[in-house]
Amino acid sequence: MLKLNCNGCDGIYNSIDIHFTKVCDNDCAHCIDHQYNSLGLNRPDVDKIVASVIEQSKGIDDVLFLGGEPCLYLEELVDCVEKIKQSTNLKVFVTTAVP
């Protein structure tokens, strides 16, 4: 199982934050992930991510995908979102630099 970050697990509003990738094409100097600017061989593991979200979804309000730039792995991102929506009632959000 993949350990996911629970943001604000205080019983008020709970979110699972998934750092989908550290890769980003913006290379912002202020960003903690700015040194990761090339796509690697390690693509996000959709099945592992989805299984972990489902397993840890009790008491959770939503899932947030962030990175790096999650849209650099758009096929995997869409696959994750579709599978999570099919299996849970969670809202899904994506933080991206894509306009």
Secondary structure as UniProt FT lines:
FT   STRAND          5..7
FT   TURN            8..12
FT   STRAND          15..19
FT   TURN            29..30
FT   TURN            32..35
FT   HELIX           46..55
FT   TURN            58..59
FT   STRAND          62..66
FT   HELIX           70..73
FT   HELIX           74..87
FT   STRAND          91..94
//
